[in-house]
Amino acid sequence: MASIRFKGITKKFGEFVAVSDLNLEMNDGEFVCLLGPSGCGKTTTLRMIAGLETPTSGQLLIGDRDVTFLHPKDRKISMVFQDYALYPHMNLADNIAYPLKVRGEAEAKRHARAREVADVLKIGHLMERMPSQISGGQQQRTSLARALVYPSEVYLFDEPLSNLDAKLRLEARGFLNHLQRDIGMTAVYVTHDQAEAMALATRVAVMDAGKVVQYAPPMEVYRRPATTFVANFVGSPPMNLLPVEAMIADGALHLEADRVSVAPLPVSRAVAAALKGSSKLTLGVRPEHLSIARGGEANAITGQLFANENMGPEKLVTLERDDAARFTARIFTDEVIALEATVTLGFASEHIHLFDPAGARLPMDGEPA
Amino acid sequence: MTRYLGLYFARIGFSVATALIGVFFALPLVWFIFAPFNPRAELGLSIPDPFSLTNFEAVFQNGFAMRGLWNSLVQSVGGVILVGAGATLASYALSRSPIPGKSLITYILLLFSSVVSGSAAMVPIFLIINGIGLIDTQIAVILVFAGGLLPTAMFILRDFIDSIPKSYEESAMVAGASPVQAFFDVALPVIRPGIVVVVVWAFVSIWGSFLIPFILLRSSEKMPASVAIYSFYSEAGTPIVTLLAAYSLLYSLPVVILYLFVSWKFGFRFFGGIKA
């Protein structure tokens, strides 16, 4: 196991900047998820750790070794590919044992080791099958077994669960979490599914347009998203965002928008600084912090009922406002909610997030910036 | 009712027409199978009576013709090895490396290949081969065929390799394989069905070709079967039908055997992509 350090790494494809001046440290034994929409540079970042792409500039270290220009085979890494990349002409035993074969291990020994790993992953009885003769979930576990069959310093995952159906994906995610607890591997995991990142990571690097926007433990990313982009990406459904007019009067922050009422808030230093040249802020509230207003709520937002979705243990109530902006509440009840055409949602002041006009989070006083 | 009757007769008419066309194409093949065993074979179709192998005896005693079959084999196998190995390596490189304008390279080569194997280039080819002193050698025939067939083979194979995900070799290299190991352990077996197609196509092309060996070779002991077949014409230029039929059957056997062998051993199919 080893740490990974990116020092000012930039990767360009022609004129297109895929990753721009990346500085990132991943500690030994950490499970880091690179999270972002497609094209944000997360896969390119992973492939640079693997050595499948070479940085245009900068330096990459695994442990104390400078691996910037090292061939993949010399990096002591394992990787699980999105399409699994199982060799179609080899049976499962040979597929899993391949990394040992290139290391010159004798056939009996490497097949015994492959069987050992396969048994842990519950595919031991399939060793004679060809990859085309097993199910998608079994293929996924085969590629995982091939990555685990020999000790590596770093384990890389390129959206390994995205080709599985929903139920298998949950099962595999739980297994990966268990595995991480079990062997404490240093892992870098690329995904566009925020739920996967939240469930697996010890730290999440949220990426957008080739840059890391926030790099923090999952609960930190959830509780204190650094930008509106992160707020809008993490959470299911994502955070509700609404532009508001802000002003400071009588030592309190007053927020105003059409058919919204917000109780005056304490003025933090960051808010005071942000309001020096502008009066526009973005108000954010997570769906799970909204409820149907019964009157008397400190804060409320009103709009036309847009959707009322029944999810089983919870309901998603969405209202639409005159400017077509939508606000979704996630209400945990298994009772049917009867709603009028006009809906008012209430929320507590402690659940308010504020962002400056550029989208950066405005921390409350006492909150780590 | 009349409408159904019309359909009924149309159906019968269609069947009769296709049957006639089928017979028209089957006749030469039936002749080709029967005539070699008929000591009195003529250009007309007749059931051998008696059924005999005397035609083959005569053919086997013709040393020039027998050596022709051997020479065909040498030239075809030699050419196939060059085309197969060359096309595999070249198209793999063209497919996987980021050379700019690599499609253009392939198309230009493809354009020239039709010139090289066509009769238009016969004079220059003769002059070049003569210039490097390879006239009347099997090597010359093999090289010219390889040069002529390579671009098309590369074109077919590159398309095939392009459709194979790079992640195969990438996963091998991440697992610790050198690029050469990754090629031989993983890429080559996956490409193999494509190579088989190219190899069979190249073999058949060289085996059946007449003009190039006819022009580049001088001495009779180096002529392939396609040229040696002319030894079954009388001096007046009329074919000796009995011997010609027997020799033709022998001449076509290797190609048939190759097809059967390949479809038994490899099958003319690609590895089904793994369902994800």
Interface residues (C-beta under 8 A of the other chain):
Chain A: A50 G51 L52 H71 P72 K73 R75 I77 S78 M79 F81 Q82 D83 Y84 A85 L86 Y87 P88 H89 Y98 P99 K101 V102 R103 P131 S132 G136 Q139 S143 R146 Y150 L156 N163
Chain B: P165 S167 Y168 E170 S171 A172 M173 V174 A175 G176 A177 S178 Q181 D185 V186 P189 V190 R192 F271 G272 G273 I274 K275 A276
